[in-house]
Amino acid sequence: MVDISIALEALGALCTGNVTSVQEQASPINLSRGNLHVVPQQNLSIKLLISTVLDGDETCKVSRTSFYRLQSVLSDSGGAAAPALDEIDGPIEKNLIMDEEEFFDPKYHYDFTKRTDKKIYYRGGEKYERPCGWQRFALKVLDKYHGNTWLGNRSCRTQSCPGEWPVSYHGTSRKGADCIIEDHYEPGPREVFGRGIYSTPDIDEASRYAKTFTSKNGKKYKVVLQNRVNPAYRKKYKNGLYWLVPIPQGTSEAEEQAMVERAIRPYGLLLKEVTVKKTHTKKHKKKHTKKR
């Protein structure tokens, strides 16, 4: 089981910032420009998680690489993308503080790393691709919204519950979605893609957009959000491979937060250790010549 401290690092990677829990009571500092100074903390809560991740994506080079790939896939240009970036780079200017006891729900943590599904699962009337190969840290979402029907019955089951929402993974930022519109809007029969939050019900597809980070323990991990999406506010593209929660241009911050809460809610933080392939080099034997 991955330690909770690594889950905090994963949250930092998602939000493009430093995440500290009140339990640690650590003072965040910023050394990005060689100056030692205290950076104001922002509170990180379940309801603000999606918005915080989206805000972090705005300045993250790794996220921009993902935007290019998504543009390419949606525009049928063969899946080509900008050169892949590995990990988040550049200075971290944002420090976030959260309460572990209010953020995580340990009784629903689940280790999928050794799982291989032989059954077909459904959530919210959609096929549910369980995150096999990943470890899930459950987020404490019960009673955070108006009722819990959207979650269904949280027991292990194959069938949907009445009124629950289907599952999706990850998400792109508003700026990324704006680029999709600007670069690929053309009159005629071409499908027009809207502004908003894109996610996918396919965990393998989500993995291609996942952020990667190297933990303090020296190991490398991928991190993905597991969400529930309200089908009443969702559009499907590419035969259902991508789901869009529309957010119109000009929407105020308060209106956008309300849209997020009613349309897409994170309930799991997924981590997967990245196996570093070792490269083998052939040893060349030196040839020795005898002196005559």
N, C-alpha and C positions, 0 to 999 in steps of 0.2 A: 504494500500500500504506500503510495506516494505521501510524503509528509505534508501537513497543512501549510508549512512555510513555503513549499514549492507552489502550492495553489495561490498563495499571495503573490509570488513572482509571476505566475501565469496571468493573474488579474492585471498586474502592472504592464505585462506585454500587450494584453488586449487593449488597455486604456492608454498605452504609450506614456506611462508615468511610473512613479514609485508608489507602491501601496504599502501602508503600515496599518496594523491593527491597534486598537486602543489597548489590547491586552499586552502588546509589546512595549507601549509607551516610549517609542523611540522618537527622537527629534530629527526630522528630515533636513538634510542639507543639500546644497547644490554646489558641485565642484566643476560644472561644465565649462566655465570660463576661467578657471583658476582662482576664483574668488570664493571665499567661505562666507556664506550668508544663509539665513533661514528663509525658506520659501513658504508662503502661506499654504495651509492645507485646505483641501476641498473634501467635503463629506461624500463618501461613496455608499449608496444604498441600493437595494434591489431595484427599486423603481427607476433610479437614475442610471443604472448600469448600461442599458442600450445607448442612451444619449451620450454618456461619457465615452463609450467605445467609439461611437461615430465621430465625436469631437476629436478624439485622438487620431483617428484615421486621416483627418484633414491635413496633417503635417507629416504623416508617416510614409517614407519611401516604399516600404514593403507593401503598404496598402495601395499605393499608386500602381505598383506592378500588378496587383490583383485586379485593379480597375481596367487596365489595358487588356488583361486576359478576358475579363467578363465582356468588355466591348467586342472583342474579337469573336467570342463564342456566340453572342447574341446577334451579331451582324453577319454570321456565316462566312467569316474570312479565314476559316481553317484553324482557329485556336491559337494563332501566333500571338505572342505577347512581347512586352519589353523584357530585356534580360532579367532573369529571375534574381531576386535579392534573397539572401538567406535570413539574416536576423535584423532586428530593429537596430538602427544606428543613429548617430547624432545625439546632441545633448537632450537630456530629459528635464523639462522645465516645470512639470506638474507633479505635485505630491498629494496623494489621496489618503484619507484616514477612514477606516471602517471598523465595525464591531463584529468580530468573528461569530459571536453568539447570536447576533441578529441576522447575519449574512448566510451562514452555512447551516445545513440541517443534516448532521452526521448519520441519523438513523436511516436516511435514504441514500447515503453514499453507496456506490456500487462499482465493483471492479469487473469490467468487461474484457480485460486484457487477454484472458485465456478462453473467452467465449467464441463459439462458432454456432450460429443459429441454424437449426434444421426446420424450425417452424416459421410460419409467416405471421407477423404481428400487425395489428391495425390500431391506429389512434385517430380519433376524429374523422372516421370514415376513409382515411388514407393509409396506405401501406406504411408501416413504421420500420425503417431501417435502423435497428438497434446499433449503438456505437461499439460494435465488437472490435477489440484491439485497443480500446481506450479505457481510461479510468475516469469515473464521473464523481465530481464533488457536487452534491445536491445543494441548491440554493433554497433558503428558507422563505418560500413563497406562500405557504398556507396562511390564509386569512389576511394577506397583504392587499388583496383586491376585493371587489364586491363578490364574495362567494368563491367556492373552489370547484365549481362544476367544470370549468375549462380544463382542469387537470385530470378529470375522470377519477376512477378508482386507482390509487397508486400501487396496487398489488400487481404481481407479475401475471399478465394475462395476454391472450392473443387477440381478443375482440375489443372493439371500441365501446365506450360508454356514452349514453345519450348526453348531448350538449358539450362534450369535451372538444378541445381544439387539436388539430394535427400537429406533428412535430417537424421542425426544420432546424437547420444548423447554420451557424455563423451569420454574416450580414455585411453589406458594403455601406460605405458612408454616402451622405447626400451629395458631396462633391463628386464622388465617383459616378453616381447616378446622373448628375448633371452633365458630365463628360460624355456619357452614353448618348444622351439626347443631342448634344451639340455636334458630336462627330458623326452620328448615324441617322439623324432625322432627314428624310428625303421624301418628297411627294411621290405618290404612286402606291403600288401594292405592297411595298416594303412594310414590315411590321414595325410599329412605332413603340419604343420602350419608354416608360414613364419615369418620373423622378420619385425617389423614395428609398426604401430599404429592401435590398435583395437578399434572399437566403435560399437554401436548397434542402429538400428532404433526403438527399443522398449524402451520407457521411463521407464517402470516398471523394465525391465532388467537393465537399466542404474542405476536406483535407488539403486540396490543391491551393486553397486561399488562406490556409491557416497561418498565423504568425508563429515564428519559431524563436525560442530564447534559450540561452545557456544558463542553467541554474548555478547557484553558488556551490552546489555539490559536484560541479564539473560536467554534469550530464546535460544533453540537449533534449528539449521537449517541443512538441507542437501543442497549441491550445486553440480550442473551438468552443463557441457557445452553443448550448442546446436550448431551443426555444419552443414555445407553443404559439401558433399563428391562428388568429381568428379568421375562419374562411369567409366571413362576411366582408372583410376588408382586404382580401387577397386576390391578386391576379396571377395567372400561370403563364409561363413562357417555355418554349422548347420542350413541348410534350410533358410539361409539369416538372421539368428538371430544375427550373428557377421559379421562385415565388416572389412577388413584389407587393409590398405594403406601400401604397402611394402616399407621398407627402408633397402637395402642390407648392410651386414656387410662391414665395411671399408669405408662407405660413409663419406666424409668430412663434417664439420659443415656447410660450405657454400652450398654444394650440398644438404644436408639434408633440410636446410631452403628453398631452391628452390623447393624441392619435396613437402614439407608441403604446401607452398603457392599455388602450382598448383593442389594439391590433396585434402586437407581438410582445411576448413576455419570456424572458430567459428563466430557465429553471434548473439548468445544469452547466457546470464548468468541466469541460473534457480535456484531459491531458494524455499525451502519448509520447513515450520516449522515442527519440529518433536514433536509430542505429547507425553509427558512423562506420562506413565501410573502410576496411583497412586496405591500403594499396601495397602490393607486394612488388618489390624491385629485385631484379635478377642480379646476383653478385657475379661480377666478371673477374675471372681469374687472371692474374697478371702473368704475362709470359716472361720467363727469364732466359736470357741468352748467356751462354758460357763464353767467357773471354778466352781467346786463343793465345 
